[in-house]
Structure formats: C-alpha cells, structure tokens
C-alpha cells in the first residue's frame, strides 16, 4: 500500500463520526476483528506522525523524514503580570520584578556549540540533563502564582573565566563568578547590588564607578585596584581586600555609606582613595608606610586611626575628619601641609619621630589639647593655628615660623629650650600666654612676638629689641634679658615689673620703664648711658644700682627720675630712694654736675 493512502487513527475516528451523523445514529461503528491492528501494522516509510502537543510559545515542525504538518508558529500572550526569560549563559537565575511563566535555558559544552534547550513550565530545581556537559549546574524557577515575594534579586552566577559588560543585562542585581579572571567593568550599572569575583586579580579603572546601589563586594584574590574603580558607589558599606597590594587614586572616593575598610597588605594609600566617605568609622591598614594627598579627607565619621609603620603623610591626608579624636603614628618622619587640618575633634597628637611640622598641619583642630613632638626641629607657618593646646613644649625645636601658633587662645606656656630662630607673630592672637621660655633664642627679639597677656619671659640670649617691644604688657612681672645690650625706647613701659637686672646692658634709652608703678629695684652692672625719662613715673622705685667702672653719662637727670621717690620724697612718706654706685666712684658721682644734684641720695657700695 502506497504511503499516500495511510491515515491516522484520529482521521479514521473523524470519518466514522461523519458516517454516524449521516445515518442518523449514535451507535458505534463496527469493524471486523483485527481490522484496526492491520491498519496500524502498515509501514509508512518515515514513521507514523504522532499528535502534536503545544504547551509553550515557539515554532513546531514535523520530525525529519516524515511527510506531515507544515511548521506551526504558536504565540499565546502570557497571563497578566507575568513574563518570560531566556537564558543563554551558564548560571543560577531568580526572577527580577515579576514572576515568569516559563524559562528557556540554553545549555552549552565548552567549545562544542549549542546543545539545545530545556523547557521549564513548573516550579522546581532543574539540573543539566546530560552528565559531563558544561552547562547549567542548577536552576531554581518560581512560576507565576507561586506566592514568592517579587523583590528577589536577579542573579547571574557562572564559571566563566571572563565577563564583559555586553554580557550582563542592566537589570542584573547580583554577579557571582568565582573563576573569573578578567572583566572590563560595569560603570553606572544602577541595578547591581552585589558582586563576587574571588579569582579576579585586578579591578580595572572605573569598573564599578557610579554603581549607586552596589552594597556588597568580594574580591578575595584581587591584588590591584585601578583608579576610580568604585568611585561614587554610594550604597557600598564594607570593603575588604585581603590580597590587595596596589590601589589607584580615587578608588573609593565618595562612597558615602562605606563604614569599614580593611587592606592588610596595602603599603601605599593613594590620593583621594577614601575622600568623601562620610560614614567611614574603621580603617585598617596595618602594613601602610605612606598616605598620599587627601586619602581620607572629609571622612567625617572616622574617630581614630593607627598606622604603626607609616613614615610619610602627604598634604590634606585627613583634612576635615571632624570626628577624628586620636591618631597614632609612631614611625612618621615626614608630613606635608594641612595633613590634619580641620580635624575639629582631635584631642591628642603624638609623633615621636617627626622633625618638621608643615604649614597648617593641625590648623583648626580646636579640641587639640595634648601634643608631643620630641624630635621636631622646625614648626612651619600656621601649623597649630586655632588649636586648643595649653602647653607648647618642643625640646628639640630650633626654628619657629610666622603664625605657627596663631589664634591658640588657650595656650598658657610656650617652652622652646633650643630654639635659636623665630620670626614675628608666631603667637599672634594667643591671649592667654603667661610664660615664655626661650633660653637659646639669640640676636634680636622678633616684633611682634610677645602677647599682651604674658607674665614671665625668659630670653637670656636676646641682645637687642625694638622700641616698645614689651610695652603695655600689663601682667608682665618677671623678665630675664641677661644678654640685652641696649634697652630700647619704651621697651617695658606700663608693665608690672617689680625688680629688674640687666647684667649686659650698656645703654638705657628714652623711657623704657615709664609707668612701671610696681618697680622697686633696678640693677645695671655695665650701663654707661641713660637717656631722658628712663624711670619716669616709677612711683615705688626705692633703689637703682649702677655698677659700671665709670660714671654713667646722663641726659636730663631730673627727667630720668621724674615722678619717682628718687626725685620726690612724698612717694615714700618723706624718704628718698637710693642711687647705689661703686665705692671707688662715689666721690666722682658727687663731683659730677648732674649726679651731684642728687648727692644726698647717692650711696656707696663695695663688694666685701
């Protein structure tokens, strides 16, 4: 029997139904026994065409070699609120926003091409159908109506050795590729929430820049992070890189939710690496030896840092870390400008090896009260501007620059045992200074240098000073100027000095002690000249000693002691003050035309 006369059972049934309808009967048609079996046994050449069952959209064709139905295209709309997903790469997938009704998964063998697809229409866990194939390992499917929450992330997990942005849909939330060693990056991918690349050796420049929803990262094998790699990842909270040894500039800049970072092997923290990480509270870099410019600037939540091996801090490294309270840098030998400027909560700073404190290094650290810089030899301009320190003790400092302590309104004691050079305005605006101790400062006294609040000054090597250098320091009561050669005009006027001694002074200018109402005693072993008004208005002056080897030359003797007990006895209830001179010159003073007018006040003194 020819193939063209073969009919299927279903067609025979249809014919029988037509016959019954024509005969007006519903009785079953009757065939001789064995008739249907005989028909089934007839060979069709290409096999019997089986019924076509369609359960999903797609294109359906008759089996190869069988002359049957033409290709059938099925496209039934999905139920409302569902979608379908087509997976063409290895991985585990969970629906993104909506449940889906079906999943089409393409399985592939490495280098062997397409193995076909697997149709899934029910919930469940599905494994690759053929052992040994490099395909999907396991797929979990939630079909529409499963009752599962619709906010689960869309995950892409696989064993590929490389992954590129073109392979990743913008809706993907999670990337996990444990064997991946190469990526090109996924910048501005707002959908990404978590990434896991634990075999990746390096993160390219800008790889995840602007991924504003990225919260979790894992790169356990990463040795190198290029510049801008995670810049503007504003949702990222933790960054741990146990193997990283090199990082590019701005790598985590403006990651505003980043609270914890750990880099156990990183030796150089690059420029702006953590700049603008407002939430950063803990930064662990135990191997760090260098911190570059702005590395932690504006990390406003960082409260303490410890860098036991760091020797080099660049400019602005911790600028604006408003919560930073304590810092430990036992190995630091170099620091650049503004390193800790505006760390307004910093209360203590200890740098045992630092030799030069740069400009504005601690400026605006208003809470800074305790400082220790035992090796410091130079303090630059504005280094401690507007700090809260009360004691400035620098045992090794030799040079002070302008405004080094400007605005330190709590500063009370300044002690610099070996300082030999200082410029003007070092202590500008330091309204509370009481004691200034500079035993090695020599040459000329800088002007202005001594604040108005000072009570005691110790400048034993200063040889000269400008006019009015310490004038109107109304609390000044004790001084040491053992090397001063010339006492300048008005130098100490209107101070609270009670006694003075100038063992090296040779000249007393015009009015240097004018208005020193508390001054009682003044000694001048070497003075040879006194100018007009030197002690005018010293109302309690009881004795002045002139011990030079010759009679002191004067300019207007009455003006020198005007309004003092030496000229007017009413200040001492009828008693005059004394002028003490060497016994060997007593007669000469009495015979002098100026001194002789005060003969009854001149007293002889001899060293026993």
FENTA-V336817 format. One record per helix or strand of 3 or more residues. SS is the DSSP state (~ for helix, > for strand). FROM is the first residue (numbers start at 1). LEN is the number of residues. If there is no record, write none. Layout:
# FENTA-V336817
SS;FROM;LEN
SS;FROM;LEN
This chain:
# FENTA-V336817
~;3;3
~;9;15
~;35;6
>;58;3
>;72;3
>;83;5
>;100;10
>;113;8
>;124;3
>;139;3
>;155;3
~;165;3
>;174;3
>;194;3
>;216;3
>;238;3
>;260;3
>;282;3
>;304;3
>;326;3
>;348;3
>;370;3
>;391;3
>;413;3
>;435;3
>;442;3
>;456;3
>;461;4
>;478;3
>;499;3
>;521;4
>;543;4
~;557;4
~;569;4
>;578;5
~;583;9
~;595;7
>;602;4
